[in-house]
Amino acid sequence: MPGAIAHPTRKLSEMEDGAFREVDVPFDAHNAKTVHASLGGSLRGISARRTVAARHGVVSAQTAASPSISYENSNVCNLSVYHPPDLIGQVSRRLVVGSVLIVVGTLVVSYHRQMTSQSLILTLHGVAKEFDGDWSQAGYWRDPQGAWRPLHGDRLNDIEEVCLQLHDAFAASLFGKLAYYHALLPGIPDFLIIGGLNSECSLSREQFEQAMVKLKNFPHLHRLLYLYDCRQLVAGIQECTKEVCFLVGEFYRILNLEELFFPAAVESDGTRYCTSPVVTTLVAVLNMVYVRLHSLLDYVTKLGVEIEKLRDVFNTYPKLASSGTLFGVHKRLDWGDRTGTLFEDCDTVHEVELFRNQIIHDGLLDDMPKAYKVVKDGIAIEKFILLPNRVDGQFARYRNRHLFFGTEDKINLRLPRLLEDFQSKQLATLGELLKKLRGRSPQDPSIDTPA
């Protein structure tokens, strides 16, 4: 499999007397749910419900790739790093998990060399083809973990890199120096970090509250709780960004590879529409793309509010300033030039808002969701989905009727451009928020007093 160097060769249960052992692990893609390995440059410890606990180890986060850890059968570790398809270089990672030292050696990666004429490319017009070596074309390729990713224009790793810096910046701002926060890490109880946030912590609300009472004299207790709440805002942006990327890939997988109507039959030439369980799923995936893009508008606004109103008094556990915040609040943020950001008055954001609100509040984007198929000489040469027409950012409307299709808006032909523009604006917005956070005066944690 492209990107793999080895399968795990040892199990945690084989460790003797707490001694370190080297474990070979595969390079895999994107992330695994159990642990985000680079939150603030450090592994977050976890109180494992059904997996092996990970203790705090330092992880380098100097590249856009984000390492992460998953567990199989409760005792086998995988270290995962995603690399963009045009990367030809060497990668090395080192981290500590429990009593196991995992060393990932040098790996030379060249997806350009691995992509051959037999590799399948999903096209925007819905008919898959063999890869012809042209990386500049619009299309989707299958990465080593099975996700369909755009051949170019994907900003996921750039966004991930800025998010990792935001994790560090929150810690540096709240604790004065990042090094001071890192020095505290070995003594922080795992459940304090993930309790009430992550399914790997098995504590109930009542048990967590009791633990807080017992830990009332723990140094910087409320400041630490607030830090991890702020980081959760960033983690939400990271996860939602990945969801959107993979949903778009899944949209093109269904459009290109699935039979729109089953069982398949010989079709005469012409254009026809299809409705079926596959088409229903295809349209549902597209709908969810708009819903989750709008979620990102909310999440980024929450982050902006929290950075502007960052708490600095911790005699009690403070509530997030951004609780209940939605995207409309961005107009009240202390923001200068909004050009090129998600807070700009632009077509991309208008489209996301319009279609999301229609889907969530008012109903379907088509009275009978369907996909169209064009057949020539007995072969499908195009498949597409139409979206309703818009005028000045709003649906073309005649009284109660607002789903008009006089102009063919084939969303499959422009969805990658929409996502690329959204991600570029998201990246610029997060970059500005990072500057704001780093520009705040560092707090002095020595003033903290127990409740």
C-alpha positions as CSV (number, residue, x, y, z in Angstrom):
1,M,0.0,0.0,0.0
2,P,1.4,3.4,-0.9
3,G,3.0,5.1,2.1
4,A,3.2,2.0,4.3
5,I,6.6,1.0,5.7
6,A,5.7,-1.8,8.1
7,H,3.0,-3.4,10.1
8,P,3.2,-3.3,13.9
9,T,5.7,-5.9,15.1
10,R,5.2,-5.7,18.9
11,K,2.4,-5.4,21.4
12,L,2.3,-3.3,24.5
13,S,1.7,-6.4,26.5
14,E,5.1,-7.7,25.6
15,M,6.9,-4.8,27.4
16,E,8.9,-6.0,30.3
17,D,9.6,-4.0,33.5
18,G,8.6,-0.7,31.9
19,A,11.5,-0.9,29.5
20,F,11.3,1.0,26.2
21,R,11.0,-1.1,23.0
22,E,11.0,0.0,19.4
23,V,7.9,-0.6,17.4
24,D,7.6,-0.4,13.7
25,V,4.4,1.4,12.6
26,P,2.8,2.1,9.2
27,F,2.4,5.6,7.7
28,D,-1.3,6.0,7.2
29,A,-3.6,8.9,6.3
30,H,-5.1,11.9,8.0
31,N,-6.1,11.0,11.6
32,A,-7.3,8.4,14.1
33,K,-10.0,9.3,16.5
34,T,-8.5,8.1,19.8
35,V,-5.8,10.7,20.3
36,H,-4.8,14.0,18.6
37,A,-1.1,13.7,18.8
38,S,-0.1,17.3,18.4
39,L,-2.4,19.4,20.5
40,G,0.0,22.1,21.5
41,G,2.9,20.0,20.5
42,S,2.2,17.3,23.1
43,L,0.2,14.2,23.3
44,R,-2.8,14.5,25.6
45,G,-3.0,11.7,28.1
46,I,-6.2,9.7,28.2
47,S,-8.1,7.6,30.7
48,A,-8.8,4.7,28.5
49,R,-12.2,3.2,28.4
50,R,-11.4,0.5,25.9
51,T,-8.0,1.4,24.6
52,V,-4.4,1.6,25.8
53,A,-3.8,4.8,27.7
54,A,-1.3,7.3,26.1
55,R,0.9,9.4,28.3
56,H,2.4,12.7,27.5
57,G,5.2,12.6,24.9
58,V,6.6,15.4,22.8
59,V,5.8,15.4,19.1
60,S,7.3,17.7,16.6
61,A,4.6,19.6,14.6
62,Q,6.9,21.4,12.2
63,T,5.2,20.2,9.1
64,A,1.6,20.5,7.9
65,A,1.1,16.8,8.4
66,S,-0.6,15.9,11.7
67,P,0.5,12.7,13.4
68,S,-2.1,10.7,15.3
69,I,-2.5,7.4,17.1
70,S,-5.1,4.7,16.8
71,Y,-5.4,1.4,18.6
72,E,-6.3,-2.0,17.3
73,N,-7.4,-4.9,19.5
74,S,-6.5,-2.7,22.5
75,N,-2.7,-3.4,22.3
76,V,-1.3,-2.5,18.9
77,C,-0.3,1.1,18.0
78,N,-0.4,2.8,14.7
79,L,1.3,6.2,14.0
80,S,-0.4,8.0,11.1
81,V,0.8,10.9,9.0
82,Y,-0.8,12.2,5.8
83,H,1.4,13.6,3.0
84,P,0.2,15.6,0.0
85,P,0.6,13.8,-3.3
86,D,3.4,16.0,-4.5
87,L,5.6,15.4,-1.5
88,I,8.9,13.8,-2.3
89,G,11.0,13.9,0.8
90,Q,11.9,12.4,4.1
91,V,9.8,12.3,7.2
92,S,10.7,11.3,10.8
93,R,8.5,11.2,13.9
94,R,9.2,10.2,17.5
95,L,6.8,9.9,20.4
96,V,6.2,8.1,23.7
97,V,3.1,6.0,24.2
98,G,2.8,4.4,27.7
99,S,6.0,2.6,28.2
100,V,6.7,2.2,24.5
101,L,9.1,4.3,22.5
102,I,7.8,4.5,19.0
103,V,10.4,5.5,16.4
104,V,9.2,6.1,12.9
105,G,12.2,6.0,10.6
106,T,13.0,7.9,7.5
107,L,10.5,7.3,4.7
108,V,10.9,8.5,1.1
109,V,7.5,9.3,-0.4
110,S,6.7,10.0,-4.0
111,Y,3.1,9.6,-4.9
112,H,4.0,11.0,-8.3
113,R,6.0,7.9,-9.0
114,Q,3.3,5.6,-7.6
115,M,0.4,7.0,-9.6
116,T,0.4,5.0,-12.9
117,S,-1.9,4.9,-15.9
118,Q,-3.8,2.1,-14.1
119,S,-4.7,4.5,-11.3
120,L,-8.3,5.6,-11.3
121,I,-9.3,9.3,-11.3
122,L,-12.8,10.5,-10.5
123,T,-13.8,13.3,-12.8
124,L,-16.1,16.3,-12.2
125,H,-18.5,15.2,-14.9
126,G,-19.2,11.9,-13.2
127,V,-17.3,9.4,-15.4
128,A,-14.1,7.9,-14.0
129,K,-11.0,7.5,-16.1
130,E,-7.5,6.2,-15.9
131,F,-4.9,8.7,-14.7
132,D,-3.0,10.2,-17.6
133,G,-0.2,11.9,-15.6
134,D,-1.7,15.4,-15.7
135,W,-1.8,16.6,-12.1
136,S,-3.2,20.0,-13.1
137,Q,-6.6,18.6,-14.1
138,A,-9.6,18.7,-11.9
139,G,-10.3,15.3,-10.3
140,Y,-10.0,13.1,-7.3
141,W,-7.5,10.3,-6.6
142,R,-7.7,7.6,-3.9
143,D,-5.1,8.1,-1.1
144,P,-3.5,5.3,0.8
145,Q,-6.2,5.2,3.5
146,G,-9.0,5.0,0.9
147,A,-10.2,8.6,1.0
148,W,-10.8,10.4,-2.3
149,R,-8.8,13.6,-2.4
150,P,-8.5,16.4,-5.0
151,L,-5.5,16.3,-7.3
152,H,-4.7,19.8,-6.4
153,G,-6.1,22.8,-4.5
154,D,-6.6,21.0,-1.2
155,R,-5.8,23.2,1.8
156,L,-6.5,20.7,4.5
157,N,-2.9,20.3,5.7
158,D,-2.4,24.1,5.7
159,I,-5.4,24.5,7.9
160,E,-4.3,21.7,10.2
161,E,-0.9,23.4,10.6
162,V,-2.5,26.7,11.7
163,C,-4.7,24.9,14.1
164,L,-1.8,23.2,15.7
165,Q,-0.2,26.6,16.2
166,L,-3.5,27.8,17.7
167,H,-3.3,25.0,20.3
168,D,0.1,26.2,21.3
169,A,-0.8,29.8,21.3
170,F,-3.7,29.2,23.7
171,A,-1.3,27.5,26.1
172,A,1.3,30.2,25.8
173,S,-1.2,33.0,26.3
174,L,-2.9,31.4,29.4
175,F,0.3,30.2,31.0
176,G,2.7,33.0,30.1
177,K,5.1,30.6,28.4
178,L,4.6,27.4,26.5
179,A,7.5,25.8,28.3
180,Y,5.8,26.5,31.6
181,Y,2.7,24.6,30.4
182,H,4.8,21.7,29.1
183,A,6.5,21.4,32.5
184,L,3.1,20.9,34.1
185,L,2.0,18.2,31.7
186,P,3.4,15.1,33.5
187,G,1.4,15.9,36.6
188,I,-2.0,16.6,35.0
189,P,-4.6,13.9,35.5
190,D,-5.7,12.4,32.2
191,F,-9.4,12.8,33.0
192,L,-9.0,16.5,33.6
193,I,-8.0,16.9,30.0
194,I,-10.7,14.8,28.3
195,G,-13.4,14.4,30.9
196,G,-16.7,15.6,29.4
197,L,-15.1,16.0,26.0
198,N,-14.0,12.6,24.8
199,S,-15.6,9.2,24.8
200,E,-12.4,7.6,25.9
201,C,-13.1,9.0,29.4
202,S,-15.7,6.8,31.1
203,L,-16.5,9.3,33.9
204,S,-20.1,10.4,34.3
205,R,-21.0,14.0,35.0
206,E,-21.4,13.3,38.7
207,Q,-18.1,11.5,39.0
208,F,-16.4,14.3,37.2
209,E,-17.9,16.9,39.5
210,Q,-16.8,14.8,42.5
211,A,-13.3,14.7,41.1
212,M,-13.3,18.5,40.7
213,V,-14.1,18.9,44.4
214,K,-11.3,16.5,45.4
215,L,-8.9,18.4,43.1
216,K,-9.9,21.9,44.3
217,N,-6.4,22.6,45.5
218,F,-4.7,21.3,42.3
219,P,-2.4,24.0,40.8
220,H,-4.1,26.0,38.0
221,L,-7.1,23.7,38.0
222,H,-9.6,26.1,36.5
223,R,-7.0,27.6,34.1
224,L,-6.2,24.1,32.8
225,L,-9.9,23.2,32.4
226,Y,-10.5,26.5,30.4
227,L,-7.4,25.8,28.2
228,Y,-8.7,22.4,27.1
229,D,-12.2,24.0,26.5
230,C,-10.5,26.5,24.2
231,R,-8.6,23.8,22.5
232,Q,-11.8,21.9,21.9
233,L,-13.0,24.9,19.8
234,V,-9.9,24.4,17.6
235,A,-10.3,20.6,17.5
236,G,-13.9,21.1,16.3
237,I,-12.6,23.2,13.4
238,Q,-10.0,20.5,12.5
239,E,-12.5,17.6,12.6
240,C,-15.2,19.5,10.7
241,T,-12.7,20.6,8.0
242,K,-11.8,16.9,7.5
243,E,-15.4,15.9,7.4
244,V,-16.1,18.4,4.5
245,C,-13.1,17.2,2.6
246,F,-14.1,13.5,2.8
247,L,-17.7,14.2,2.2
248,V,-16.8,15.9,-1.1
249,G,-14.6,12.9,-2.0
250,E,-17.5,10.6,-1.2
251,F,-19.9,12.7,-3.4
252,Y,-17.6,12.2,-6.4
253,R,-17.1,8.5,-5.6
254,I,-20.8,7.8,-5.7
255,L,-21.3,10.0,-8.8
256,N,-18.5,8.3,-10.7
257,L,-18.5,4.7,-9.5
258,E,-22.0,3.7,-8.3
259,E,-24.8,2.6,-10.5
260,L,-27.4,5.4,-10.2
261,F,-30.1,2.9,-10.8
262,F,-30.1,-0.8,-9.9
263,P,-30.2,-3.2,-11.5
264,A,-28.2,-1.8,-14.4
265,A,-29.9,-2.0,-17.8
266,V,-29.1,-1.2,-21.4
267,E,-29.9,2.5,-21.9
268,S,-30.8,4.3,-25.1
269,D,-29.0,7.5,-26.0
270,G,-30.1,10.7,-24.5
271,T,-30.4,12.5,-21.2
272,R,-32.5,11.0,-18.4
273,Y,-32.9,11.5,-14.7
274,C,-32.5,8.8,-12.0
275,T,-34.0,8.4,-8.6
276,S,-32.9,5.5,-6.4
277,P,-31.5,4.8,-3.0
278,V,-28.0,5.6,-4.4
279,V,-29.2,8.9,-5.7
280,T,-30.9,9.7,-2.4
281,T,-27.5,9.0,-0.7
282,L,-25.7,11.1,-3.2
283,V,-27.9,14.1,-2.6
284,A,-27.8,13.6,1.1
285,V,-24.0,13.7,1.0
286,L,-24.1,17.0,-1.0
287,N,-26.6,18.5,1.5
288,M,-24.3,17.6,4.4
289,V,-21.4,19.4,2.7
290,Y,-23.3,22.6,2.9
291,V,-24.4,21.9,6.4
292,R,-20.9,21.2,7.7
293,L,-19.5,24.2,5.8
294,H,-21.9,26.4,7.7
295,S,-20.9,24.6,10.9
296,L,-17.3,25.9,10.2
297,L,-18.7,29.4,9.9
298,D,-20.2,29.0,13.4
299,Y,-17.0,27.4,14.8
300,V,-14.6,30.0,13.5
301,T,-16.8,32.8,14.8
302,K,-16.9,31.1,18.2
303,L,-13.1,31.0,18.1
304,G,-12.9,34.6,17.3
305,V,-15.2,35.6,20.2
306,E,-13.2,33.5,22.6
307,I,-9.9,35.0,21.6
308,E,-11.2,38.5,21.9
309,K,-12.7,37.8,25.3
310,L,-10.1,35.4,26.6
311,R,-10.7,34.8,30.3
312,D,-8.1,35.9,32.8
313,V,-9.7,35.3,36.2
314,F,-9.7,31.7,37.4
315,N,-10.8,31.7,41.0
316,T,-13.7,29.6,39.6
317,Y,-14.2,27.5,36.5
318,P,-15.1,30.1,33.8
319,K,-17.7,29.6,31.2
320,L,-16.6,30.0,27.6
321,A,-17.3,33.6,26.4
322,S,-18.3,32.1,23.0
323,S,-21.1,29.8,24.4
324,G,-24.1,30.1,22.2
325,T,-22.3,32.1,19.5
326,L,-23.4,31.7,15.9
327,F,-22.0,33.0,12.6
328,G,-24.0,36.3,12.6
329,V,-22.0,37.5,15.6
330,H,-19.0,37.9,13.4
331,K,-20.2,41.4,12.5
332,R,-19.6,42.5,16.0
333,L,-16.0,41.2,16.2
334,D,-13.2,43.8,16.4
335,W,-11.9,43.1,13.0
336,G,-10.1,45.2,10.5
337,D,-10.0,44.4,6.8
338,R,-12.3,41.4,6.2
339,T,-11.2,40.9,2.6
340,G,-10.3,37.3,1.8
341,T,-11.7,35.9,5.1
342,L,-14.9,34.1,6.0
343,F,-16.2,37.3,7.5
344,E,-16.1,39.0,4.1
345,D,-19.3,39.7,2.2
346,C,-18.8,37.2,-0.6
347,D,-20.6,34.8,-2.9
348,T,-19.1,31.7,-1.4
349,V,-20.4,32.4,2.1
350,H,-23.7,33.6,0.7
351,E,-24.1,30.3,-1.1
352,V,-23.3,28.2,2.0
353,E,-25.7,30.2,4.1
354,L,-28.5,30.1,1.5
355,F,-28.4,26.4,0.7
356,R,-27.8,25.3,4.3
357,N,-30.8,27.4,5.6
358,Q,-33.0,25.9,2.9
359,I,-31.9,22.3,3.8
360,I,-32.2,22.8,7.5
361,H,-35.3,25.0,7.8
362,D,-37.3,25.0,4.6
363,G,-36.9,21.7,2.8
364,L,-35.4,20.2,-0.3
365,L,-33.2,21.8,-3.0
366,D,-35.3,19.9,-5.5
367,D,-38.9,18.7,-5.1
368,M,-37.8,15.3,-6.3
369,P,-34.0,14.9,-5.7
370,K,-32.4,13.3,-8.8
371,A,-29.2,12.9,-10.8
372,Y,-29.0,13.2,-14.5
373,K,-27.2,10.9,-16.9
374,V,-26.2,11.5,-20.5
375,V,-25.8,8.4,-22.7
376,K,-24.1,8.4,-26.1
377,D,-23.6,5.3,-28.2
378,G,-24.8,3.2,-25.2
379,I,-22.1,4.7,-22.9
380,A,-22.5,7.2,-20.1
381,I,-20.5,10.3,-20.9
382,E,-21.8,12.6,-18.2
383,K,-23.7,12.6,-14.9
384,F,-24.7,15.7,-13.0
385,I,-26.9,17.2,-10.3
386,L,-28.7,20.6,-10.7
387,L,-29.1,23.2,-8.1
388,P,-31.8,25.9,-8.1
389,N,-31.1,29.3,-9.7
390,R,-30.1,32.3,-7.7
391,V,-30.3,36.0,-8.3
392,D,-28.2,38.4,-6.2
393,G,-27.3,35.7,-3.7
394,Q,-31.0,34.7,-3.2
395,F,-33.2,32.1,-4.8
396,A,-35.0,33.2,-7.9
397,R,-38.5,33.5,-6.4
398,Y,-42.1,34.0,-7.6
399,R,-44.2,34.2,-4.4
400,N,-44.1,30.7,-2.9
401,R,-42.0,29.2,-5.7
402,H,-38.3,29.5,-5.4
403,L,-36.8,26.3,-6.9
404,F,-36.3,27.3,-10.6
405,F,-33.9,25.5,-12.9
406,G,-34.0,27.7,-16.0
407,T,-30.2,27.9,-16.0
408,E,-28.3,24.7,-15.5
409,D,-26.2,25.0,-12.4
410,K,-24.3,21.7,-12.4
411,I,-22.9,21.7,-8.8
412,N,-20.6,18.8,-9.6
413,L,-18.7,21.0,-12.0
414,R,-18.0,23.7,-9.5
415,L,-18.0,22.1,-6.1
416,P,-14.2,21.8,-5.9
417,R,-13.8,25.5,-6.7
418,L,-16.4,26.3,-4.0
419,L,-14.5,24.3,-1.4
420,E,-11.1,25.6,-2.5
421,D,-12.3,29.2,-2.1
422,F,-13.9,28.4,1.2
423,Q,-10.7,26.8,2.5
424,S,-8.6,29.7,1.4
425,K,-10.8,32.1,3.3
426,Q,-10.9,29.8,6.3
427,L,-7.1,29.6,6.3
428,A,-6.8,33.4,6.1
429,T,-9.3,33.8,8.9
430,L,-7.5,31.3,11.2
431,G,-4.2,33.1,10.4
432,E,-5.6,36.4,11.5
433,L,-7.1,34.8,14.7
434,L,-3.7,33.3,15.4
435,K,-2.1,36.8,15.1
436,K,-4.7,38.2,17.5
437,L,-4.1,35.4,20.1
438,R,-0.3,35.8,19.9
439,G,-0.7,39.5,20.2
440,R,-2.4,39.3,23.6
441,S,-0.3,40.0,26.7
442,P,0.7,36.7,28.3
443,Q,-1.1,36.0,31.5
444,D,0.7,35.2,34.8
445,P,-0.5,31.9,36.2
446,S,1.2,32.5,39.6
447,I,-1.8,34.7,40.6
448,D,-4.1,31.6,40.6
449,T,-5.6,30.8,43.9
450,P,-7.6,27.7,44.8
451,A,-11.4,28.2,45.0
